[in-house]
Amino acid sequence: MAARATLAIGAVAVAGLAALILARGGSRPARTGAPTAQEAPPAPAASPSAPAAPAAPAAAPPRADQAPRPAAPDAAAPFTIDDLKLALADPSDDGTARLIDGLASDDAVVVGEAADGLVARRATGAIAALAAIDLDARPGVIPAVVDGLGKLGGVADGAARDAAVTRLLALLRTEKAKGPAAIPSTLLYVYEALGRTGDPRAAAPLTDELADAQVGAAAKVVVVEALARLGATGSRGALAALRARLVGAPSADAFEAELQRDLVAAIDQALSSLR
């Protein structure tokens, strides 16, 4: 009986403790130890004064109109042998224009072939480009340029012919002014080219060359032939005077004497044609 009374008293005590806890709003007694992993407190919220940086947007794919474009051709690309061949094979005005472009090439072979092609086409529109070339800076193209000026000047008229003859006469003066520094062959090209122009303005400067002691016998043969080509009847007196000097005082040097005989023969042929 005493045992049962003890159990009854214990049950009453437990029931009273449970009622007290419920009355205080708790479900279980607080723990005094550290929480377990399952009971860890939630992470604190980010501070409002330091907001997180937004994620970088993904790169958009390129639009069709922003696709890489091929580089434009270089307008200053050099004029090549292949360009020359294409221009020579093209008989149109465009082909002729491309040949004129070829005159600016640094390759003397390209310039020579381009000039020959322009002469063959009688392309007098190329005279301005030929006349503008600096022959002191580009001596390798002298034969082609001077020959082109002479031949195209001969088939041109008006301003085009005037431009060709003016350039050749200026070249004659500048080359003679150089004296011993001049390239001897350049004057020969100029003499011949002036004769090919057929322009009467070339007659007087060429006739003056007959009396110049600095002009050798071989060069004077070219002068005489140019005068004959021009039909320069006004040069007959100068030609006859030169012939008389050569016949009256032949050179003692065998080689020079041979050159003088060639010159006399050229004068005789010119005099027979200039009537």
GIRA-V765514 format. One record per helix or strand of 3 or more residues. SS is the DSSP state (hx for helix, st for strand). FROM is the first residue (numbers start at 1). LEN is the number of residues. Records with the same first field share a line. If there is no record, write none. Layout:
# GIRA-V765514
SS = FROM-LEN / FROM-LEN
This chain:
# GIRA-V765514
hx = 2-22 / 37-3 / 64-3 / 81-9 / 93-10 / 108-13 / 124-8 / 139-17 / 158-20 / 179-3 / 184-14 / 201-10 / 217-14 / 233-16 / 254-20
